[in-house]
Amino acid sequence: MRFLRNPMNGFKYAVEGVVHVFRTQRHMRFHFLTMVLVLVVSLVFKLKREEVIVLLFTITLVLAAEMFNTAIEAVVDLVTQTYHPLAKFAKDIASGAVLITAINALAIGFLLFPGGQRLNLLSEELGLHVPDWPTVGSVTFLLLGIMVLMWKVAGRKGKLLKGGVVSGHSAVGFFLATTIVFMSGRVAIGIMAFMLAVLVAQSRVEGGIHTLAEVVLGALLATGVACVVYGVLSPVFPL
């Protein structure tokens, strides 16, 4: 019945579930950190769009399995605090599901990265294959979003979508501004884009949602990530 009161409650409770798992489960934090590293490596190896889709689907399976495992453990502990063979059986099965998805992720990672003669032909592939900018931009934006969310949750300040130790709105604004600079290659357009990003950051400070340090931190994080990816890891925009 609680979902009928406000259609957005479903999304709110889902976000709270993700935050709770991240804060309480060490394995979930490890999965998120691994996801960041994998996305960075995918940019270094310049994976194609289809390969990135497979990679994201695999990562999602592992995260979902870990969350189901945590939920099952919570329900079992709610029902009984004493040892019971069926309780152990349920927890073991849930843990086994996580293990299967992790093994699947390792296999896919091997096929996408070192497998299929990718290491032997790495230099040739780097010279012959250049990923399209929508793929690189999407992966970079996802990478930035994950880093911001992890920082917000770890900081234990404010809410996930409002407030926190780093400004997500500021990060998005400066990420888009940096992307526009690399895409256009024109100083005037870049200046206007950054002026809009500054206005977004200023609105968060004036609204009392973030401090100046928090919006600056979001701006530096976004600009740094975008510059490293577009300028070093996967330069898809010729300047």
N, C-alpha and C positions, 0 to 999 in steps of 0.2 A: 504493500500500500504506500510505502514511503516514496516510491518512484512516481506515483500518480500526483503527488502534491506539487512537484516541480520537475519538469522534464530534464532539467540540468542536474538533478540529484544523482542520476545514474552515472554521469561523467565524473561528478565530484567524488562519489564513493569509490569509483574505479581508481582515480588518481590517489586517493588516500590509501588504497590497497597497495599500489606500487610503492608509495613512500614508506609505508610500514615495513614491507618486505625488504626494501633497500636499507632501512635503518637498523633492522633487527637481524638480518641474515647475512653472515659473512660471505657465504657463497654467492649471494646475489650481487654484492658489491664487487666481488671478483669477476662475475660475468659482465657487469657494466664496464669495468676497467678493460677487460679483454675485448669487449665490443669496440671501445675507443681505439685500442691498438690495432685491431683487425681493419677498421675503417681507414686508419692511417696507412697501413700496409697496402690496402687495396688501391690507394692513391699512388703509392710508390710504384706498384706493379702495373699501374694504368689498366685496370681491369675494364672490360667492355660492359655495356649496360646490362646485357643478359647475365653476365657473371656477377655483377653487383646485386641484381635481383635475387639470384640464388643465394648469395651470401647473406643478404638481409633476411630472407625467409628462414635460413638456417639459424641465424642469431635469434630470431623471434621464437622459434621452436624451443631453443634452450631456455630462454627467459620465461616462456609460458610454462614449461615443464617444472622449472624451479618454483614458480608461484603456485602451481597446483600441488607440488610436494609440500610447500609450507602450509597451504590451506588444509590439506589432509592431515598433516601432523597436528595442527591446531584443533581440528574437529575430534581427532582421536584423544588428545589430551583433555578436551572438554568432557568427553564421555567417560573416560576412566583414567585415573592417575596410578593405578596398580598394573603390574605386568599381566598381560593377557596375550596368548598366542595369536589371536586374530588382530589385536592392535599392532603387534610386531609385524604381522603379515602385511597389513595395510601400509605401514610406514616403509617396509622393505620394498613393496611394489612401487610406491611413489618414488622412492630413491632410485629404483631400477629404471624408471621412465626417464629421469634426469640423466642417468648414466648412458642410456641408449641415445638420447639426443646429443649428448656431449661427444660420444664416439662418432656419430653421424657428422657432427660439425668438424671434427678432426679429419675425417675422411674427405669431406668436401673441401676443407682448407688445403689438404695435401694436393688434391686434384687441381684446384684453382691456382695455387702458388708454386710449390716446387715440383708437383706432378706434371705429367704430360710434356716433359722436356722443357718446362718453362725456365728452369734455372740455366740449362744448357744454351737456350736460345734467348736468354734475357736481353743481351745486348742488341740482338737483331730485332727483337720485338719492340724495344724502346725506340729504335730508329724507324721502324715501319708502322707501328700502330700508335696513333694519338687518340685518346678518348674524346668523345664529344663533350662540349662544355656543359650541357644540361646534366649529364651524369656526374661530372666532377663537381658542379655547383650543388647538386642535390646531396651528394655524399658529404661534401664539406659542411653544408647547412645542418645535416643530420648529426655530424660529428660535433659541431658547435653546440647544437641543442642538447645533446647528451652530456657534454661537459658542463654546460650551464646548470642543467637539472641536477647533476651529481653534486655540484658545488652548493646549490641551494639546499638540497636535502642534508648534505653533510654539515652545513652551517647551522641548521636547526634554528633559523630565524625567519619569521614571517611565514607565508604560505608558499606552496609550490608555484602558483600562478600569480602571486602578488607579494611583493616585498622580497626579502631574502638578502643574503650577503653579496649577491651580484645581480645587477639589473638585466633581466632577459630582454626587455624592450630595447634597452640601450645596445645590447649585443646584436640583436637582429638589425637594428637601424644602421649600425656601423658596418656590419657584415654586408648588407645590401649596398651601402655606399662604397665600400672597398671593391665589391664585385663590379659595380658600375664603372669605377675607375679603370679596372683591368679590361673590361669589355669595350669601353669607349676609347681609351687611350688619350683622352683629351682632358687637359688640366681644368678648363672652365667647367665642364660637366662634373668632374670629380669634386670641385669646390662646392658646387651647388648641392650635390648629393650629400656631402659631409655636413653642410649647413642644415639640411633637413634632419640628419641623424642627431646633430647637436640639439635641435629643437625638441626631438623626441626625448632625449636624455634630460633636457631642462624641465620638460613637463613632469617627469617622474620625481625630480627633486622638489619642484614647486608644489606638487600634489602631496608631498610628505610621505611618499611610498618608499623612496630610496634616499640615501644620503649622497652627497657629491662623490665620495670615495667609491660607493657601490656602482654608480653609473660609469665612472671612469674605469673601474675594473672591468665592467662588461664591455666597454668600448675597446679597451686595450686587448682583451681576450679575443674578441671578434676580429678586430683588425689584424692581430698577430696571426691567428689561425688562417684567415683568408690570404694574407701575404705569403705565408709559408707554403700553402697548398698551390696557389696560383703562380707564385714566383719560383718555387723550388721543386716541390714534389710532383706536380702535374701542371706544367705551364701550357694551358690550352688557349690563352689569350696572347697573341703576338703583340708586343709593345715596341 
